[in-house]
Amino acid sequence: MSALTWTTVVPLASLAAWLWLLLGQGFFWRTDVRLPPGSERAPADGVWPSVAVVVPARDEAGVLPVSLPSLLGQDYPGRLEVLLVDDGSTDGTGTLARQLAEQVPDGPQLTVLAPGDPEPGWTGKLWAVRHGIERARSGRAEPDFLLLTDADIAHAPGTVRHLVCAALAADLDLVSQMARLRVTTGWERMIVPAFVYFFAMLFPFRWVNRPTGRTAAAAGGCALLRTGAVVRAELPESIKDAVIDDVTLGRAVKRSGGRIWLGLADGISSVRPYTGLRPLWRMVARSAYAQLRNNPLLLVGTVLGLALVFLVPPVWSAAGSPAGGAAWLVMTLTYVPMLRYYRQPLWLAPLLPVTATLYLAMTVDSAVRHHRGEGAAWKGRTYS
């Protein structure tokens, strides 16, 4: 019975899991979820809503020369302002931002804020977002929309216009696009497309975008919010301690009755370089265990699940199991669209089990760090 289980039941279980993922998990593997219809049409009344862009930035002098001018060069017809919140930077981020703004005299107004260290119970990023939103809403006219974007994100000139049009056309409270991450080095090719693939597997975009669905998420690099939705969801105070702030943001807006949308981006990209495995490892490990609610039982279940879904197929295929080979084939085919989206060679698709093994190790390392008291570390700060 034991031999039968190992040679037959296990690969069949893996194949069944992949058939379910292929057809029953919101078609997560498809990459055609882009801005909804209407993102090219101007408002029917010709009046463009006002937008305030909030950019939390901590030691981002290395990427600002590329990312910030893309915001200052937006072709948005309505009132637009940019608030960069310098979150305790030591590399001259705030000064550099002002210098870059001087080079775009016809661009939107740039305001640089320095709120100081976060109060207890706040993550640094959300503390910065809080002050940016507070400043944006304290002006003479409260903005209609707030765009939250990371300091490493470069935007095509029409980004704000398209986001606003999409929100108006579909009556959305949150429009979020997952920025195209940089894929240049060998490790980036191995890790980055899989990162987005796994994210979509956990939060299928089609499920997120169902008004009555329970699944909710957002992409922190680019999230356009109606100001009214921010007030109803009590943002960011209601999520002030969230390590995975983007997913928590989407949940808060949807829970408060808001309509949300999440998809892939074409003209929004991250310019942050990951020159080796170590920074990519840190990017994943800092929040992987938090995604599992810091629960050891969920960790064990995740490790076993990853092994069944990603490791069993190639191992049993090598042992001559037809079910294992079929499962590996389905896995490979579901990864192809993401590789195409990132313009990567398709021979990487059969190597997804290798990448999954790395992610499994990162998740275990994240748990070990948490139980050592190191928590989620990012740029000199550690959150328990």
Salt bridges, closest charged atoms under 4 A:
ASP32 OD2 - ARG30 NH2 2.51
ASP32 OD1 - ARG206 NH2 2.82
GLU40 OE1 - HIS162 NE2 3.32
GLU60 OE2 - ARG272 NH2 2.78
GLU60 OE2 - LYS379 NZ 2.85
ASP75 OD2 - ARG161 NH2 2.86
ASP87 OD2 - ARG381 NH1 2.68
GLU142 OE2 - ARG137 NE 2.64
ASP150 OD1 - LYS125 NZ 2.99
ASP152 OD1 - ARG272 NH2 3.54
ASP171 OD1 - ARG226 NH2 3.77
ASP173 OD1 - ARG232 NH2 3.14
GLU188 OE2 - ARG182 NE 3.04
GLU237 OE2 - ARG130 NE 3.86
ASP245 OD1 - LYS125 NZ 3.21
ASP266 OD1 - ARG34 NH1 2.42
ASP266 OD1 - ARG180 NH2 3.72
ASP365 OD2 - ARG369 NE 2.79
GLU374 OE1 - ARG369 NH1 3.47
